[in-house]
Amino acid sequence: MRTRQTDILPLVSVVVTVYDRIQFLRNALQGVLEQTFRSFEIIVTDDSNKSEIKSICNSFRQGDIHYRANSSPLGVALNLRTAISQAKRKYIAILNDDDVWEPEFLELLVTPLIDSPERVLAFSDHWIILEDGQIDVDRTDENTALYRRNTLQEGEIHDWERLAVLDHAIPLAVAGVFPKNAINWDLLVGDVAGAYDFWLSCLLASTRRPVYYIPRCLSKYRVHGLMETARKTADKGEAMVFIYGRLIEMNLFPPLKEPLQRRYRDALFGCGKDYLLFDRLSEARQYFLRSLKTSPNAKALAGLLLTCLPKRFRMSCISSQRMLHRRFAFWNRWGRARTSRQ
């Protein structure tokens, strides 16, 4: 299957998001420039306005690379939206500066969109790689099973709202291509922060248009100490609180109203737990109370009670709970990986 190319204007705007890091960017850009599909432009959008990042972009003599920087940081979601507002091409592909595409990534994902303009997204599976670029096969299998992509066959999927909204199965910022006009970009606000890919997947799912899935690992998601998902802050969970709240408020998925309410309740609890871990008791209480108000649940009640205990006893309880959670998570991941291979 070969993609029809165009010699007039690029079909795809590849938006590479970057903030401060420089150690992986050259590898990410080289992976784009080595694509078998040649009809693209690259927009590197730098939220740190760092001269070293600009120098890396300028060092490439081949390819259509446009560097842009924000005079002051906008945050990951608004940095992306600003860059996409300047993208003039039909399709959008997002690439984080620490990830890498396989050479056929664009060719295989753009073709289904060209063949059927009704499709709102084409996506694939992806590898998990370590900081040095080595593929971690076990973690890749675990990840595929965790997000239920191991249950999908190649081809067009019509009823994929649950896959996107509840299973988080769409790796949009790692392995997806979609039409730019499929999304109302005014809805990409700063509150969604690093969860922007999940939010965009939900907006695409709300169109009720079909998607196309390719069950191959066409990109590489790098796991390392400086990645955004490894960053620990008290307010990190607020993005998911915002997203679930907006999905309920906008009533985009009426059949999913009850599970969305439960996800919203759990997101509120998760945010309260994060504030509790950072010893910010006032904010923790507010989120636990909001979780209880959404739906009575033992976890939020226990969290609320913890905020009333002396700090030493409170931290002892939290440490014991985290140890049990790690043990449960290990056996849960092991079971999913074993099942995926059977």
N, C-alpha and C positions, 0 to 999 in steps of 0.2 A: 504494500500500500504506500503510494508516494503522494505527497501533498502537492497540489497545484501551487506554483510559486508566482509571484508577481514582480515585475521589473519596474513598476511605477512608484508605488508607495509601500512601505512596510505594512504588514497586516497586524502585527503584534507589538504592543508596547510592553517591554519587560521592565518592571519597576523594581529596582534593587534598593531595599531599605537598609540604612546603615546609621549607627550612632556610636561614634568614638572608636570602635574596634577597627583594626587594620589587618590583623594577622591572617584572616581568611578571605578577605575581599578579592584579592587577585585571583585566587582559585575559583571563586564564584563567577567572576566575570569571564575567565578563560573558558569555563564550562558553557556559558552562553555563546561565546564566539565560536565554539566548536560544534554548534548545532548543525544537524543535517538540513534542517529547515532554515532558510536564510532571510526570510522576509520579516525582519524585526528591527526595532530600535531599542536602545537601552537607556533608561533614565535612572541614574544613581541619585537618590535623594538622601542628603546628609543632614541629619538633625543636630549634628555637633559642630558643623562648619569648620571642619578640621583640615588644615592644609595638606597633611599627609594623605588623606583620602582623595582629595582633588589630584594630587600628584600621581597616585596609583591609576586613577582614571585616565589622566593625560598620557600615561606611559604606554597605553595601547594605541598602536598606530592603525590597526585594522578595526573595522566595525563602526557602528553608528552609536557612540557612547556620549550621552549628555549628562554632565554633572550639574547638579543644583544643590544649593545649601540654604538653610533657614538662618536668618540673622540671629534668632534666638530659638531655643528648643521649643517645639510644638507638642512633643509627645508622639508616640509611635503611630497612633491612629490618624492624627491631623497631619503628620509628616507624609503619610501615605496618601491621604486625600488631596493634599496640595499637589503632590507629584502627579496623581492621576488626573487632576483638573488640567494639567498641561499636556497630558498624553493625547495624541490626535488619532490613534489607530483604533481599529475595530475591536480588537481583542486585548485583554489584559492578562498578564501572567506576573505574579508576585514572587520575588526571590529574596530571601533574607541573606545578609552578607556572609553568613557562616554555613550556608547550605550549597549544594552542588547538583546540577542537572546531568543526567545521562545524555549522550549525544542525540538520541532520537526523541527526547522529551517533547519538544515543540511539534515535531513532525507528526507524532502519533496522537497528540492531544488537540492540535488545531484541525486536523483532517475531519474528525466527526462533527465539528462545529460548522465547517464549510459544507459538508455533505448534507446537513440538516439544520438550516437556520433556526428552526424552532427550539433546538437544544440550547439550554441556558448555561451549561457547564460541561466540560470534559475533565475527568480527574483519574488519577492512578494511585497505586500503592507506592510506598517509598522505603528505602533502606534506612536503618539506624546506623550511623557511623560514629566512631570515637574521635577524639580531638585530633589524632594523627591521620585520620581518613580511613582507618581500617573498618571494614564492615563487621558489625556485630549481628550475626545471623540469629542467635537466640533472642536478642532483644527485638529484632525486626519481626520475628514470628509472634512474640508476645504482643507487640504493638498492633499488628494486623488483627490478631484475635481480639484484643481489648476493644478495638473500635469496630469490630464485626465486619471488617472488609473481607475476612476469610469466607464469609457466606455469600459473597457477590460473584456473579459470573460476568464475563465480558459482554457488553452490549448496552442498550438503552434501558434506563430505569425511569418509570413514570411516577409512582407513588413513593417519593423518597424523603418526604417531610420528616418522618420519624428517624430516618438515618441521619439527617442533618441536625435536627433539633435535640433529639434525645440520645442518640448513639454517638454524636460528634464524629461521624465517620468520614467527613470530608476534609482532607488535609489541604485546604485552599491555598495557604501560603507556602506550601511545600510542593504540591503536585496537582495544580489545577490551572485551567485556562477558561476564561469566560468573556462574553461580550461586554464591552464597557457600558453600553446603554441598558443593560439588564438591571442596573442598580441605581436607585436614587441616592446620589452621593452626599446629599445634604443630611442623610441619616447616619453617615459615618462621623460621629462626634467624638470628642476627646474622652468622654466617660467610658467608652468601650476599651480604651487603652490596649494592652497586649492581647486581648481577646478579640481583636478586630476580625481575625479570620473566621472565628465561629459566628460572629455577628453577620458578616457578609454572606456566609453560607446559609444562615437563616433567611436573609433577605432574598437570596436567589431561590431558596426552596419555596418562599411565599408566592413566587410567580406561578407555581403549579406547572411549569414547563419541564420537559424531560431532560435528563442528564445522560452522559455516556461514561461508562467506567471501563478502564483497562486494568486487569489484575496483574500488572507487572510493576516492579520497582523501577520507576523512571527517574527518580531523584534520590538524593541522599540528605537526610536530616542529621545534622551534627550535634552530638551531645558533648558538652564541655562545661567547665566551671564558670565561664563568663556569659552563658546563654541567659536570655531573659527569663525563661521558666525556672531557672535556678535562683533567681534573685528573690530574697526574702524581705518583705516589707509588711508593715501592719495593715496597710490599706489595699493590698494586692487583690483581695477577693471582691472588692467593690465593683469591679468591671462585670463580673458574672451576676451580681445583684442587680446592677443596672440593666443588663441585657434581658434577664428573665423577667424583670419588672416591665420593661418596654414591650416584650413579646406578649405578655398578658394584657397590658394596656391597649396595644394596637389590635389585639384579637386576630392575629395573623393566622393562627392555627386552631380554630375552634375544636376540632376533635381531640386536640392534645391539651385542652385546658386543665384537666385534673393533674396529669403528670407534670405540666409546667408549674402549677401551683406548688407541687411537692419539691421540684427543683429550686423554685424561688425560696421556699422555706429553708431548704438545706443550704442554699447559697448564703442566706442571712446568718444561719448558724455558723457556717464556715468563716464568714467575715468576723463574727463575734469571737470565734476561737482564735483567729489571727491576732486580733487586738488584745485578747487575754494573754497570749504568749508574749506579747510585747509589753505586758503590764499596763495597758491603757484601759483601765477598768470602766471608766464612764462610757467610752465608745462600745466596749464589749457588751455592757448591760443593754445599751440601746439596740444592738443587733440581736441579742438573745430575746429581748422583749418583742421585737418585730417578728422574729421567727415564731414565737409562741402565739402572737396575734394572728399570723397567717394560718397556722394550724398547730394545735397543741401537740407537743412532741417532747419526749423524755430527754433528748440530747440538749435541747435549748434550755430546759428547766435545770438540768445538771450544770450547764455552763453558767447560768444565772446564779445558782447557789455558790459556785466556785468563786465568783467575784466578791462574795461576802466573807470568804475565809481569809485567815492570815496568810501572808505571802509565802512563807516557808511551807506550810501545809498545802497551799494551792499549787505550788510548783512541783511538790512531790507527787500529787495526784496527776498532774499533767504529764510528768515524766513516765509514770507507770502506764498511762493511757497510750502514750506515743510508742512505748516499747511493745505493747500488745498489738497496736496497729501495724507496726513494722513486721511483726511475726505473721500476722494475718495476711498482709499484703504479699509477703514472700510466697506463702503457700498458695495464695489465690493466683498469683502470676504463674507459678510453676504448674498449677492445674490447667490454666488456660493454654499455656504453651504445649503441654503434653496432649491436650485435646486437639489442638490445631494440627498436630502432626499425624493424628490417627485417621 
